[in-house]
Amino acid sequence: MGAYMKTPPPPPCIELRLGDCIAGMQAMKPRSVDVVVTSPPYNLGIHYSRFDDTARREDYLAWSDRWAAEVCRVLKRRGSFFLNVGAVPANPLLPHQLALRFSELFVLQNTFHWIKSITVETKEGEQISAGHFKPINSPRYVTDCHEYVFHFTKTGDVPVDRLAVGVPYADKSNIARWGHTRGRDKRCRGNAWFVPYQTIKNRAKDRPHPATFPVELAAMCLRLHGVGKRSVVMDPFNGIGHAALAAAECRAGRFVGFDIDADYLREARERLEARGLRVESWES
Protein backbone atom coordinates (compact mmCIF):
# COMPACT_ATOMS: atom_id res chain seq x y z
CA MET A 1 0.00 0.00 0.00
CA GLY A 2 1.35 3.40 -0.91
CA ALA A 3 2.00 6.13 1.60
CA TYR A 4 -1.07 8.03 2.77
CA MET A 5 -1.35 11.36 0.99
CA LYS A 6 -3.19 14.05 2.89
CA THR A 7 -5.65 15.87 0.64
CA PRO A 8 -5.06 19.63 0.77
CA PRO A 9 -8.02 21.77 1.80
CA PRO A 10 -10.07 23.26 -1.05
CA PRO A 11 -9.50 26.88 -2.05
CA PRO A 12 -11.71 29.41 -0.28
CA CYS A 13 -15.12 30.55 -1.40
CA ILE A 14 -14.44 34.16 -2.40
CA GLU A 15 -17.30 36.66 -2.23
CA LEU A 16 -16.81 40.11 -3.77
CA ARG A 17 -19.61 42.51 -2.91
CA LEU A 18 -20.17 45.81 -4.70
CA GLY A 19 -21.41 48.41 -2.26
CA ASP A 20 -20.70 50.38 0.89
CA CYS A 21 -18.93 48.25 3.47
CA ILE A 22 -20.88 49.66 6.41
CA ALA A 23 -24.23 48.59 4.95
CA GLY A 24 -22.67 45.34 3.79
CA MET A 25 -21.32 44.43 7.21
CA GLN A 26 -24.62 45.38 8.84
CA ALA A 27 -26.21 42.55 6.84
CA MET A 28 -23.70 40.02 8.19
CA LYS A 29 -24.19 37.91 11.31
CA PRO A 30 -22.50 39.06 14.53
CA ARG A 31 -19.25 37.29 15.44
CA SER A 32 -19.03 35.58 12.04
CA VAL A 33 -15.52 36.66 10.92
CA ASP A 34 -12.20 35.27 12.15
CA VAL A 35 -9.74 37.75 10.65
CA VAL A 36 -10.06 41.19 9.11
CA VAL A 37 -7.13 42.46 7.02
CA THR A 38 -7.66 45.84 5.45
CA SER A 39 -6.18 49.13 4.36
CA PRO A 40 -8.81 51.88 4.22
CA PRO A 41 -8.45 55.18 2.36
CA TYR A 42 -6.01 57.34 4.34
CA ASN A 43 -7.65 60.71 3.63
CA LEU A 44 -4.37 61.97 2.20
CA GLY A 45 -5.65 63.11 -1.18
CA ILE A 46 -5.00 59.86 -3.05
CA HIS A 47 -6.82 59.78 -6.36
CA TYR A 48 -9.31 56.91 -6.28
CA SER A 49 -11.74 56.59 -9.15
CA ARG A 50 -14.90 56.68 -6.98
CA PHE A 51 -13.87 57.88 -3.52
CA ASP A 52 -13.16 61.41 -2.31
CA ASP A 53 -9.98 61.10 -0.22
CA THR A 54 -10.06 64.73 0.93
CA ALA A 55 -12.72 64.83 3.66
CA ARG A 56 -12.47 67.08 6.72
CA ARG A 57 -10.41 65.32 9.38
CA GLU A 58 -13.29 65.03 11.86
CA ASP A 59 -15.64 63.77 9.16
CA TYR A 60 -13.09 61.15 8.14
CA LEU A 61 -12.55 60.01 11.72
CA ALA A 62 -16.30 59.85 12.37
CA TRP A 63 -16.73 57.71 9.24
CA SER A 64 -13.87 55.50 10.42
CA ASP A 65 -15.62 55.06 13.76
CA ARG A 66 -18.72 53.78 11.96
CA TRP A 67 -17.02 51.15 9.83
CA ALA A 68 -14.76 50.06 12.70
CA ALA A 69 -17.84 49.53 14.89
CA GLU A 70 -19.22 47.14 12.27
CA VAL A 71 -15.90 45.31 12.12
CA CYS A 72 -16.11 44.92 15.89
CA ARG A 73 -19.65 43.57 15.64
CA VAL A 74 -18.86 40.90 13.03
CA LEU A 75 -15.46 39.90 14.48
CA LYS A 76 -15.36 36.80 16.65
CA ARG A 77 -14.29 37.14 20.27
CA ARG A 78 -10.92 35.51 19.51
CA GLY A 79 -10.58 37.15 16.12
CA SER A 80 -7.90 39.53 14.83
CA PHE A 81 -8.24 42.85 13.03
CA PHE A 82 -5.15 43.94 11.10
CA LEU A 83 -5.26 47.58 10.03
CA ASN A 84 -2.68 48.88 7.56
CA VAL A 85 -2.51 52.66 7.53
CA GLY A 86 0.11 55.14 6.44
CA ALA A 87 0.74 58.86 6.64
CA VAL A 88 2.66 61.61 4.92
CA PRO A 89 5.36 63.67 6.66
CA ALA A 90 3.18 66.78 6.59
CA ASN A 91 0.32 64.87 8.21
CA PRO A 92 1.97 62.31 10.53
CA LEU A 93 -0.69 61.86 13.20
CA LEU A 94 -3.40 60.08 11.21
CA PRO A 95 -2.33 56.48 12.02
CA HIS A 96 -2.09 57.31 15.70
CA GLN A 97 -5.43 59.11 15.73
CA LEU A 98 -7.09 56.07 14.19
CA ALA A 99 -5.38 53.75 16.68
CA LEU A 100 -6.60 55.89 19.58
CA ARG A 101 -10.16 56.03 18.24
CA PHE A 102 -10.25 52.30 17.59
CA SER A 103 -8.90 51.54 21.07
CA GLU A 104 -12.37 52.39 22.34
CA LEU A 105 -13.62 49.27 20.53
CA PHE A 106 -10.56 47.01 20.54
CA VAL A 107 -7.32 46.31 22.35
CA LEU A 108 -4.16 47.15 20.44
CA GLN A 109 -2.30 43.86 20.87
CA ASN A 110 0.64 44.36 18.45
CA THR A 111 2.03 47.13 16.28
CA PHE A 112 3.99 46.17 13.18
CA HIS A 113 6.11 48.41 11.00
CA TRP A 114 5.79 47.57 7.33
CA ILE A 115 9.21 48.47 5.95
CA LYS A 116 9.04 49.19 2.22
CA SER A 117 12.66 50.18 1.74
CA ILE A 118 15.73 49.95 3.95
CA THR A 119 19.50 50.36 3.90
CA VAL A 120 21.64 48.16 6.15
CA GLU A 121 25.39 47.96 6.64
CA THR A 122 27.15 44.60 6.73
CA LYS A 123 29.92 43.68 9.15
CA GLU A 124 32.33 44.36 6.31
CA GLY A 125 31.03 47.92 5.99
CA GLU A 126 29.11 47.44 2.75
CA GLN A 127 25.83 49.32 2.53
CA ILE A 128 22.98 47.42 0.93
CA SER A 129 19.73 49.13 -0.07
CA ALA A 130 16.63 47.06 -0.82
CA GLY A 131 13.00 47.79 -1.60
CA HIS A 132 11.13 50.63 -3.27
CA PHE A 133 10.11 54.04 -2.00
CA LYS A 134 8.46 57.20 -3.24
CA PRO A 135 11.11 59.92 -2.95
CA ILE A 136 10.26 63.20 -1.26
CA ASN A 137 12.01 66.37 -2.42
CA SER A 138 11.77 68.55 0.68
CA PRO A 139 13.98 70.78 2.85
CA ARG A 140 11.99 69.68 5.92
CA TYR A 141 11.19 65.98 5.64
CA VAL A 142 13.02 62.76 4.91
CA THR A 143 11.62 60.15 2.56
CA ASP A 144 8.95 58.01 4.24
CA CYS A 145 9.77 54.30 3.85
CA HIS A 146 7.30 52.60 6.18
CA GLU A 147 3.65 52.24 7.19
CA TYR A 148 1.90 50.79 10.23
CA VAL A 149 -0.02 47.57 10.65
CA PHE A 150 -2.02 47.69 13.88
CA HIS A 151 -3.15 44.33 15.25
CA PHE A 152 -6.38 44.80 17.20
CA THR A 153 -8.24 42.13 19.14
CA LYS A 154 -11.23 42.25 21.44
CA THR A 155 -9.42 40.96 24.52
CA GLY A 156 -5.71 41.61 24.02
CA ASP A 157 -4.82 37.99 24.77
CA VAL A 158 -5.46 36.22 21.46
CA PRO A 159 -2.68 33.66 20.84
CA VAL A 160 -0.61 34.15 17.68
CA ASP A 161 1.61 31.76 15.77
CA ARG A 162 4.85 33.73 15.93
CA LEU A 163 6.92 31.12 14.13
CA ALA A 164 4.48 30.96 11.22
CA VAL A 165 6.16 34.20 10.11
CA GLY A 166 9.47 33.38 11.76
CA VAL A 167 12.98 33.72 10.31
CA PRO A 168 16.12 31.56 10.58
CA TYR A 169 18.71 32.38 13.22
CA ALA A 170 21.64 34.40 11.91
CA ASP A 171 23.84 32.86 14.63
CA LYS A 172 23.16 29.12 14.38
CA SER A 173 24.73 28.50 17.79
CA ASN A 174 21.57 30.00 19.29
CA ILE A 175 19.59 26.98 18.10
CA ALA A 176 21.28 24.75 20.70
CA ARG A 177 21.87 27.51 23.26
CA TRP A 178 18.19 28.27 23.85
CA GLY A 179 15.88 25.51 25.04
CA HIS A 180 12.76 27.14 23.64
CA THR A 181 14.01 26.56 20.07
CA ARG A 182 13.51 22.77 20.46
CA GLY A 183 16.18 22.36 17.81
CA ARG A 184 14.35 24.43 15.19
CA ASP A 185 16.19 27.02 13.15
CA LYS A 186 13.45 29.60 13.42
CA ARG A 187 12.87 32.58 15.67
CA CYS A 188 10.26 35.29 16.11
CA ARG A 189 10.56 37.85 13.32
CA GLY A 190 9.62 40.71 15.62
CA ASN A 191 7.50 43.69 14.65
CA ALA A 192 9.59 45.12 11.79
CA TRP A 193 8.43 43.46 8.57
CA PHE A 194 10.40 44.16 5.41
CA VAL A 195 7.96 43.48 2.58
CA PRO A 196 8.95 45.33 -0.59
CA TYR A 197 6.63 46.04 -3.46
CA GLN A 198 7.21 43.92 -6.51
CA THR A 199 8.98 45.71 -9.32
CA ILE A 200 6.44 46.82 -11.93
CA LYS A 201 6.98 47.44 -15.62
CA ASN A 202 3.58 48.93 -16.43
CA ARG A 203 1.78 50.75 -13.63
CA ALA A 204 -1.62 50.76 -15.35
CA LYS A 205 -1.42 46.99 -15.83
CA ASP A 206 0.56 45.80 -12.79
CA ARG A 207 -0.86 48.20 -10.18
CA PRO A 208 -4.18 49.64 -11.41
CA HIS A 209 -5.07 50.78 -7.88
CA PRO A 210 -3.32 53.80 -6.30
CA ALA A 211 -2.85 52.36 -2.79
CA THR A 212 -2.41 48.59 -2.57
CA PHE A 213 -0.56 46.58 0.04
CA PRO A 214 1.47 43.53 -1.07
CA VAL A 215 -0.24 40.15 -1.02
CA GLU A 216 2.61 38.88 1.16
CA LEU A 217 1.90 41.51 3.83
CA ALA A 218 -1.71 40.34 4.14
CA ALA A 219 -0.59 36.69 4.08
CA MET A 220 1.81 37.31 6.95
CA CYS A 221 -1.06 38.74 9.01
CA LEU A 222 -3.19 35.67 8.27
CA ARG A 223 -0.39 33.23 9.05
CA LEU A 224 0.36 35.05 12.30
CA HIS A 225 -3.24 34.72 13.46
CA GLY A 226 -3.61 31.24 12.01
CA VAL A 227 -6.34 30.39 9.52
CA GLY A 228 -7.77 27.12 8.27
CA LYS A 229 -10.52 25.65 6.15
CA ARG A 230 -13.20 26.93 8.55
CA SER A 231 -11.80 30.45 8.85
CA VAL A 232 -13.62 33.48 7.45
CA VAL A 233 -11.45 36.38 6.29
CA MET A 234 -12.83 39.82 5.42
CA ASP A 235 -11.56 43.02 3.82
CA PRO A 236 -14.04 45.94 3.99
CA PHE A 237 -11.95 47.83 1.39
CA ASN A 238 -11.21 45.11 -1.11
CA GLY A 239 -9.62 47.15 -3.89
CA ILE A 240 -8.11 44.80 -6.46
CA GLY A 241 -8.18 41.81 -4.13
CA HIS A 242 -4.76 41.42 -2.52
CA ALA A 243 -6.28 40.28 0.79
CA ALA A 244 -8.41 37.79 -1.14
CA LEU A 245 -5.30 36.40 -2.84
CA ALA A 246 -3.64 36.11 0.57
CA ALA A 247 -6.67 34.25 1.96
CA ALA A 248 -6.46 31.81 -0.94
CA GLU A 249 -2.71 31.38 -0.42
CA CYS A 250 -3.30 30.61 3.27
CA ARG A 251 -6.20 28.24 2.50
CA ALA A 252 -8.86 30.07 4.46
CA GLY A 253 -12.36 28.69 4.11
CA ARG A 254 -14.15 31.85 3.00
CA PHE A 255 -13.31 35.40 2.03
CA VAL A 256 -15.66 38.41 1.92
CA GLY A 257 -14.57 41.68 0.31
CA PHE A 258 -16.47 44.94 -0.14
CA ASP A 259 -15.77 47.84 -2.48
CA ILE A 260 -17.78 50.73 -3.91
CA ASP A 261 -15.83 50.64 -7.17
CA ALA A 262 -17.05 48.14 -9.76
CA ASP A 263 -13.87 48.55 -11.82
CA TYR A 264 -11.65 47.53 -8.90
CA LEU A 265 -13.86 44.52 -8.17
CA ARG A 266 -13.77 43.52 -11.83
CA GLU A 267 -9.98 43.68 -11.76
CA ALA A 268 -9.93 41.67 -8.52
CA ARG A 269 -12.18 39.01 -10.01
CA GLU A 270 -10.03 38.69 -13.12
CA ARG A 271 -6.88 38.31 -11.04
CA LEU A 272 -8.46 35.71 -8.78
CA GLU A 273 -10.01 33.70 -11.60
CA ALA A 274 -6.69 33.77 -13.47
CA ARG A 275 -5.38 31.67 -10.59
CA GLY A 276 -8.22 29.20 -10.90
CA LEU A 277 -10.13 30.49 -7.87
CA ARG A 278 -13.92 30.40 -7.57
CA VAL A 279 -15.43 33.87 -7.19
CA GLU A 280 -18.98 34.99 -6.45
CA SER A 281 -19.86 38.66 -6.85
CA TRP A 282 -22.98 40.76 -6.44
CA GLU A 283 -24.24 44.10 -5.22
CA SER A 284 -24.64 44.20 -1.45
The 8 nearest C-alpha neighbors of each residue, nearest first, counted from 0:
[[1, 2, 3, 4, 5, 6, 7, 8],
 [2, 0, 3, 4, 5, 6, 7, 8],
 [1, 3, 4, 0, 5, 6, 7, 8],
 [4, 2, 5, 1, 0, 6, 7, 8],
 [5, 3, 2, 6, 1, 7, 0, 8],
 [4, 6, 7, 3, 8, 2, 9, 1],
 [5, 7, 4, 8, 9, 3, 10, 228],
 [8, 6, 5, 9, 250, 10, 4, 228],
 [7, 9, 228, 6, 10, 250, 227, 252],
 [10, 8, 11, 7, 250, 228, 252, 6],
 [11, 9, 250, 247, 8, 12, 276, 252],
 [12, 10, 252, 253, 251, 247, 13, 250],
 [11, 13, 253, 254, 277, 252, 14, 278],
 [12, 14, 254, 278, 253, 11, 279, 255],
 [15, 13, 255, 279, 280, 254, 278, 256],
 [16, 14, 280, 256, 255, 257, 279, 13],
 [15, 17, 257, 281, 282, 283, 280, 256],
 [18, 16, 282, 258, 259, 283, 257, 281],
 [19, 17, 259, 283, 258, 282, 16, 20],
 [18, 20, 21, 259, 22, 23, 258, 257],
 [19, 21, 23, 235, 257, 22, 24, 18],
 [22, 20, 24, 66, 23, 19, 25, 69],
 [23, 21, 25, 20, 24, 19, 26, 18],
 [24, 22, 20, 21, 25, 26, 283, 19],
 [23, 25, 27, 26, 21, 22, 20, 69],
 [24, 26, 22, 23, 27, 21, 69, 28],
 [25, 27, 24, 23, 22, 28, 283, 21],
 [28, 26, 24, 25, 29, 73, 23, 31],
 [27, 29, 31, 73, 30, 26, 25, 24],
 [28, 30, 73, 72, 31, 27, 74, 75],
 [31, 29, 75, 73, 74, 32, 72, 28],
 [30, 32, 73, 29, 28, 75, 74, 33],
 [33, 31, 74, 231, 75, 73, 30, 34],
 [34, 32, 78, 231, 75, 230, 232, 74],
 [35, 33, 232, 79, 78, 80, 32, 233],
 [34, 36, 80, 233, 232, 234, 81, 79],
 [37, 35, 81, 234, 80, 82, 233, 34],
 [36, 38, 234, 82, 83, 236, 39, 35],
 [37, 39, 83, 82, 84, 236, 40, 36],
 [40, 38, 236, 41, 37, 84, 83, 235],
 [39, 41, 42, 52, 38, 43, 45, 210],
 [40, 42, 43, 39, 84, 85, 52, 86],
 [43, 41, 52, 53, 44, 40, 54, 59],
 [42, 44, 41, 45, 52, 53, 86, 87],
 [43, 45, 52, 53, 42, 46, 51, 41],
 [46, 44, 43, 52, 47, 209, 42, 210],
 [45, 47, 44, 48, 209, 52, 51, 50],
 [48, 46, 50, 49, 45, 209, 51, 52],
 [47, 49, 50, 46, 260, 51, 262, 208],
 [50, 48, 47, 260, 51, 259, 46, 261],
 [51, 49, 47, 52, 48, 46, 259, 260],
 [50, 52, 53, 49, 54, 47, 46, 44],
 [53, 51, 42, 44, 45, 50, 54, 43],
 [52, 54, 44, 42, 51, 43, 55, 45],
 [55, 53, 59, 52, 56, 58, 42, 51],
 [56, 54, 58, 57, 59, 53, 42, 60],
 [55, 57, 59, 58, 54, 60, 42, 53],
 [58, 56, 60, 59, 55, 61, 54, 62],
 [57, 59, 61, 55, 56, 60, 62, 54],
 [58, 60, 56, 62, 57, 61, 54, 55],
 [59, 61, 63, 57, 62, 58, 64, 56],
 [60, 62, 64, 58, 63, 59, 57, 65],
 [63, 61, 59, 65, 64, 60, 58, 66],
 [62, 64, 60, 61, 65, 66, 67, 59],
 [63, 65, 61, 67, 62, 66, 68, 60],
 [66, 64, 62, 68, 63, 67, 61, 69],
 [65, 67, 69, 21, 68, 63, 64, 70],
 [68, 66, 70, 64, 69, 65, 63, 71],
 [69, 67, 71, 65, 66, 70, 64, 72],
 [70, 68, 72, 66, 71, 67, 24, 73],
 [71, 69, 67, 73, 68, 72, 74, 66],
 [70, 72, 68, 74, 69, 73, 67, 104],
 [71, 73, 69, 70, 29, 74, 68, 30],
 [72, 74, 29, 30, 70, 31, 71, 32],
 [75, 73, 30, 32, 71, 72, 78, 70],
 [74, 76, 30, 78, 77, 33, 32, 31],
 [75, 77, 78, 153, 74, 30, 154, 152],
 [78, 76, 75, 157, 79, 153, 152, 33],
 [77, 79, 33, 75, 34, 76, 74, 152],
 [80, 78, 34, 152, 151, 35, 81, 33],
 [79, 81, 35, 151, 150, 34, 36, 152],
 [82, 80, 150, 36, 149, 35, 151, 148],
 [83, 81, 149, 148, 37, 38, 36, 84],
 [84, 82, 148, 38, 147, 37, 149, 81],
 [85, 83, 147, 94, 38, 146, 82, 148],
 [84, 86, 146, 147, 94, 41, 83, 87],
 [87, 85, 91, 90, 93, 94, 88, 84],
 [86, 88, 90, 89, 91, 85, 143, 43],
 [89, 87, 91, 90, 140, 86, 143, 141],
 [88, 90, 87, 91, 140, 86, 92, 139],
 [89, 91, 87, 88, 92, 86, 93, 43],
 [92, 90, 88, 86, 87, 93, 89, 94],
 [91, 93, 95, 94, 90, 96, 86, 97],
 [92, 94, 96, 95, 91, 97, 86, 90],
 [95, 93, 97, 96, 92, 84, 98, 85],
 [94, 96, 98, 97, 92, 93, 99, 91],
 [95, 97, 93, 99, 98, 94, 92, 100],
 [96, 98, 100, 94, 95, 99, 101, 93],
 [97, 99, 95, 101, 96, 100, 102, 94],
 [100, 98, 102, 96, 97, 101, 95, 103],
 [101, 99, 97, 102, 98, 103, 96, 64],
 [100, 102, 98, 103, 104, 99, 97, 105],
 [103, 101, 105, 99, 104, 100, 106, 98],
 [102, 104, 101, 100, 105, 99, 106, 98],
 [105, 103, 102, 101, 71, 68, 106, 153],
 [106, 104, 102, 153, 152, 151, 103, 101],
 [105, 107, 155, 152, 151, 102, 153, 108],
 [106, 108, 151, 109, 150, 105, 102, 152],
 [107, 109, 155, 151, 150, 106, 152, 110],
 [110, 108, 150, 107, 149, 111, 151, 190],
 [109, 111, 149, 150, 148, 190, 112, 147],
 [112, 110, 190, 148, 191, 147, 149, 113],
 [111, 113, 191, 147, 114, 146, 192, 190],
 [112, 114, 192, 146, 145, 147, 193, 115],
 [115, 113, 193, 145, 116, 192, 112, 194],
 [116, 114, 195, 144, 145, 130, 194, 131],
 [115, 117, 130, 131, 144, 129, 114, 132],
 [116, 118, 129, 128, 119, 130, 115, 114],
 [117, 119, 128, 127, 129, 126, 120, 116],
 [120, 118, 127, 126, 117, 128, 121, 125],
 [119, 121, 126, 125, 124, 127, 122, 118],
 [120, 122, 124, 123, 125, 126, 119, 127],
 [123, 121, 124, 120, 125, 126, 119, 127],
 [122, 124, 121, 125, 120, 126, 127, 119],
 [125, 123, 121, 122, 120, 126, 119, 127],
 [126, 124, 121, 120, 123, 127, 122, 119],
 [127, 125, 120, 119, 124, 121, 118, 128],
 [126, 128, 119, 118, 120, 125, 129, 121],
 [129, 127, 118, 117, 119, 126, 130, 116],
 [130, 128, 117, 116, 118, 127, 131, 195],
 [129, 131, 116, 195, 115, 117, 196, 132],
 [132, 130, 116, 115, 195, 196, 129, 133],
 [133, 131, 144, 116, 134, 115, 130, 143],
 [132, 134, 135, 131, 142, 143, 144, 116],
 [135, 133, 142, 132, 136, 143, 141, 144],
 [134, 136, 142, 137, 133, 141, 140, 143],
 [137, 135, 134, 138, 142, 140, 141, 139],
 [136, 138, 139, 140, 135, 141, 142, 134],
 [137, 139, 140, 136, 141, 135, 142, 88],
 [140, 138, 137, 141, 136, 88, 89, 135],
 [141, 139, 137, 138, 88, 142, 135, 136],
 [140, 142, 143, 135, 139, 137, 88, 136],
 [141, 143, 135, 134, 144, 140, 133, 132],
 [142, 144, 145, 141, 88, 87, 132, 133],
 [145, 143, 115, 116, 132, 114, 142, 146],
 [144, 146, 114, 113, 115, 143, 112, 147],
 [147, 145, 85, 113, 112, 84, 114, 148],
 [148, 146, 112, 84, 83, 113, 111, 85],
 [147, 149, 83, 111, 82, 110, 112, 81],
 [148, 150, 110, 82, 81, 151, 147, 109],
 [151, 149, 81, 109, 108, 80, 110, 107],
 [152, 150, 107, 80, 106, 108, 105, 79],
 [153, 151, 79, 106, 155, 105, 154, 80],
 [152, 154, 105, 106, 76, 155, 151, 77],
 [153, 155, 156, 152, 106, 157, 105, 76],
 [154, 156, 108, 106, 152, 157, 153, 107],
 [155, 157, 154, 158, 108, 152, 153, 77],
 [156, 158, 77, 155, 159, 154, 152, 78],
 [159, 157, 156, 160, 224, 77, 161, 155],
 [160, 158, 224, 223, 161, 157, 225, 222],
 [159, 161, 223, 163, 162, 224, 225, 158],
 [162, 160, 163, 187, 159, 223, 164, 165],
 [161, 163, 165, 164, 160, 187, 186, 185],
 [162, 164, 160, 161, 165, 222, 223, 219],
 [165, 163, 162, 161, 219, 223, 188, 222],
 [164, 166, 162, 187, 188, 186, 163, 185],
 [165, 167, 185, 186, 188, 168, 187, 164],
 [168, 166, 185, 184, 186, 169, 165, 171],
 [167, 169, 170, 171, 184, 185, 186, 166],
 [168, 170, 171, 167, 173, 166, 172, 184],
 [169, 171, 168, 172, 173, 174, 167, 184],
 [172, 170, 173, 174, 168, 169, 184, 175],
 [173, 171, 174, 170, 175, 176, 168, 169],
 [172, 174, 176, 171, 175, 170, 177, 168],
 [173, 175, 172, 171, 176, 182, 180, 184],
 [176, 174, 173, 177, 172, 182, 178, 180],
 [177, 175, 173, 174, 172, 178, 180, 171],
 [178, 176, 179, 175, 180, 173, 174, 181],
 [177, 179, 180, 181, 176, 175, 182, 174],
 [178, 180, 181, 177, 182, 174, 183, 176],
 [179, 181, 182, 183, 178, 177, 174, 184],
 [182, 180, 179, 183, 178, 174, 177, 175],
 [181, 183, 180, 174, 175, 184, 178, 179],
 [184, 182, 180, 185, 181, 174, 186, 167],
 [185, 183, 167, 168, 174, 182, 186, 180],
 [184, 186, 167, 166, 183, 165, 168, 162],
 [185, 187, 165, 166, 167, 188, 162, 168],
 [186, 188, 165, 189, 161, 162, 166, 185],
 [189, 187, 165, 166, 186, 164, 190, 191],
 [188, 190, 187, 191, 192, 111, 165, 161],
 [189, 191, 111, 112, 192, 110, 188, 109],
 [192, 190, 112, 189, 111, 113, 193, 114],
 [193, 191, 113, 114, 112, 194, 190, 111],
 [192, 194, 114, 113, 115, 195, 191, 116],
 [193, 195, 115, 192, 114, 216, 113, 196],
 [196, 194, 115, 130, 193, 131, 197, 116],
 [195, 197, 213, 198, 131, 194, 130, 115],
 [196, 198, 199, 195, 213, 131, 130, 194],
 [197, 199, 196, 200, 131, 195, 130, 205],
 [200, 198, 201, 205, 197, 202, 206, 196],
 [199, 201, 202, 198, 205, 204, 203, 206],
 [200, 202, 204, 203, 205, 199, 206, 207],
 [201, 203, 206, 205, 204, 199, 207, 200],
 [202, 204, 207, 201, 206, 205, 208, 200],
 [203, 205, 201, 202, 206, 207, 200, 199],
 [204, 206, 202, 201, 203, 199, 207, 200],
 [205, 207, 202, 208, 204, 203, 209, 199],
 [208, 206, 203, 204, 205, 202, 209, 239],
 [207, 209, 206, 210, 211, 239, 238, 263],
 [210, 208, 211, 207, 47, 46, 45, 206],
 [211, 209, 208, 212, 45, 40, 38, 238],
 [212, 210, 208, 209, 213, 238, 241, 206],
 [211, 213, 214, 216, 210, 241, 38, 217],
 [214, 212, 215, 216, 196, 211, 241, 217],
 [213, 215, 241, 217, 216, 245, 218, 242],
 [214, 216, 218, 213, 217, 219, 245, 194],
 [217, 215, 219, 213, 218, 214, 194, 220],
 [216, 218, 220, 214, 219, 215, 242, 245],
 [219, 217, 245, 215, 221, 220, 216, 222],
 [218, 220, 222, 216, 221, 217, 223, 215],
 [221, 219, 223, 217, 218, 222, 224, 216],
 [222, 220, 218, 224, 223, 219, 225, 226],
 [221, 223, 225, 219, 224, 220, 163, 218],
 [224, 222, 160, 220, 221, 225, 159, 163],
 [225, 223, 159, 221, 222, 160, 220, 226],
 [226, 224, 222, 223, 221, 160, 227, 159],
 [227, 225, 230, 251, 221, 222, 224, 249],
 [228, 226, 251, 230, 229, 250, 252, 225],
 [227, 229, 252, 251, 230, 250, 8, 226],
 [230, 228, 252, 227, 231, 251, 253, 226],
 [231, 229, 252, 227, 251, 226, 228, 33],
 [230, 232, 253, 32, 33, 254, 252, 251],
 [233, 231, 254, 34, 35, 33, 32, 253],
 [234, 232, 255, 35, 254, 256, 235, 34],
 [233, 235, 256, 37, 237, 236, 36, 35],
 [236, 234, 257, 20, 256, 237, 233, 37],
 [237, 235, 234, 258, 257, 238, 39, 37],
 [236, 238, 256, 257, 234, 240, 258, 235],
 [237, 239, 263, 240, 236, 258, 264, 208],
 [240, 238, 267, 263, 266, 264, 241, 237],
 [239, 241, 267, 243, 237, 242, 238, 244],
 [240, 242, 214, 244, 243, 239, 245, 213],
 [243, 241, 245, 244, 240, 217, 246, 214],
 [242, 244, 246, 240, 241, 245, 247, 254],
 [245, 243, 241, 247, 242, 246, 248, 240],
 [244, 246, 218, 248, 242, 243, 247, 214],
 [247, 245, 243, 249, 251, 244, 248, 250],
 [246, 248, 250, 244, 245, 249, 11, 10],
 [247, 249, 245, 246, 250, 244, 218, 251],
 [248, 250, 246, 247, 251, 245, 218, 226],
 [251, 249, 247, 248, 10, 246, 227, 228],
 [250, 252, 227, 228, 230, 246, 11, 226],
 [251, 253, 228, 11, 229, 230, 231, 250],
 [254, 252, 12, 11, 231, 251, 13, 232],
 [253, 255, 13, 232, 233, 231, 14, 12],
 [256, 254, 233, 14, 15, 13, 232, 234],
 [255, 257, 234, 15, 237, 235, 233, 16],
 [258, 256, 16, 235, 237, 20, 236, 17],
 [257, 259, 17, 236, 260, 237, 18, 238],
 [258, 260, 18, 17, 19, 261, 257, 49],
 [261, 259, 262, 258, 263, 49, 264, 17],
 [260, 262, 264, 263, 265, 17, 259, 258],
 [263, 261, 265, 264, 260, 266, 267, 239],
 [264, 262, 266, 239, 265, 238, 260, 261],
 [265, 263, 267, 261, 266, 262, 239, 268],
 [266, 264, 262, 268, 267, 263, 261, 269],
 [265, 267, 263, 269, 264, 268, 239, 262],
 [268, 266, 239, 240, 264, 270, 265, 269],
 [267, 269, 265, 271, 266, 270, 272, 264],
 [270, 268, 266, 272, 267, 271, 273, 265],
 [271, 269, 273, 267, 268, 272, 266, 274],
 [270, 272, 268, 273, 274, 269, 276, 267],
 [271, 273, 275, 276, 274, 269, 270, 268],
 [274, 272, 270, 271, 275, 269, 276, 268],
 [275, 273, 272, 271, 276, 270, 269, 244],
 [274, 276, 272, 273, 277, 271, 270, 10],
 [277, 275, 272, 271, 274, 278, 10, 273],
 [276, 278, 12, 13, 272, 275, 279, 11],
 [279, 277, 13, 14, 276, 280, 12, 268],
 [278, 280, 14, 13, 15, 277, 281, 12],
 [281, 279, 15, 16, 14, 278, 282, 17],
 [282, 280, 16, 17, 283, 15, 279, 14],
 [281, 283, 17, 16, 18, 280, 15, 23],
 [282, 18, 16, 23, 17, 281, 19, 22]]
